[in-house]
Structures are given as C-alpha cells and as structure tokens.
Amino acid sequence: MRCQTARSLVSDYIDGELDASTAAEVEAHLADCASCPPLAAALQAVLGQLRALPEVPAELSALERALADVNPPSGRPQQGESSWPS
C-alpha cells in the first residue's frame, strides 16, 4: 500500500470502520513505513481529545436562529403547511 492510500484510510482505520482485509493492509503499511505512523498517532491523539470533550446540548434558541437564517420569516409556511413545493 502506498502512503497516499494509507493516509486516506487512517482515520477509518482508527475508527474501526474498515473491512478486515483493508485494515490489515493499513496496519502492515504503518508497521513498515517511516513517515505514516507519526501522522496516525497524531490523528489518534486528536480524535481521543475530541472524544473526551463534554457533550454540550444545543440551545433551542440557537436552533431557531439557524432555521431562521435558512428559512426567513417571510418565507415560512403557516402552521400545517409544508415548506416543500407541491
């Protein structure tokens, strides 16, 4: 496996999302390559830090603001109406 291919798959490898054959190829590449393991380790560290962050629920007001930006009040359907074209 070439470095470019391994680097494009390393995130899925870390997440356990590759089939067994592809995961084995990435693992073999990481074992033999001098430049890819530091990248994989750095990505694994960043992903670990992201997973350790506390989950913050979105406030309803933030959701309402986002929806208003996407669908301005003048274009809002009335209650019971669909916003999808018929």
Contacts in CASP RR format, 6 or more apart in sequence:
PFRMAT RR
TARGET T0000
AUTHOR 0000-0000-0000
METHOD contacts of the structure
MODEL  1
MRCQTARSLVSDYIDGELDASTAAEVEAHLADCASCPPLAAALQAVLGQL
RALPEVPAELSALERALADVNPPSGRPQQGESSWPS
1 25 0 8 1.000
1 26 0 8 1.000
1 28 0 8 1.000
1 29 0 8 1.000
3 29 0 8 1.000
3 33 0 8 1.000
3 35 0 8 1.000
3 36 0 8 1.000
6 25 0 8 1.000
6 26 0 8 1.000
6 29 0 8 1.000
6 30 0 8 1.000
6 33 0 8 1.000
6 36 0 8 1.000
7 36 0 8 1.000
7 39 0 8 1.000
9 18 0 8 1.000
9 22 0 8 1.000
9 26 0 8 1.000
10 26 0 8 1.000
10 30 0 8 1.000
10 36 0 8 1.000
10 39 0 8 1.000
10 40 0 8 1.000
10 43 0 8 1.000
11 43 0 8 1.000
11 47 0 8 1.000
12 18 0 8 1.000
13 22 0 8 1.000
13 23 0 8 1.000
13 26 0 8 1.000
13 27 0 8 1.000
13 40 0 8 1.000
14 40 0 8 1.000
14 43 0 8 1.000
14 44 0 8 1.000
14 47 0 8 1.000
15 47 0 8 1.000
16 23 0 8 1.000
18 26 0 8 1.000
29 36 0 8 1.000
30 36 0 8 1.000
30 37 0 8 1.000
30 40 0 8 1.000
71 83 0 8 1.000
76 83 0 8 1.000
77 83 0 8 1.000
END
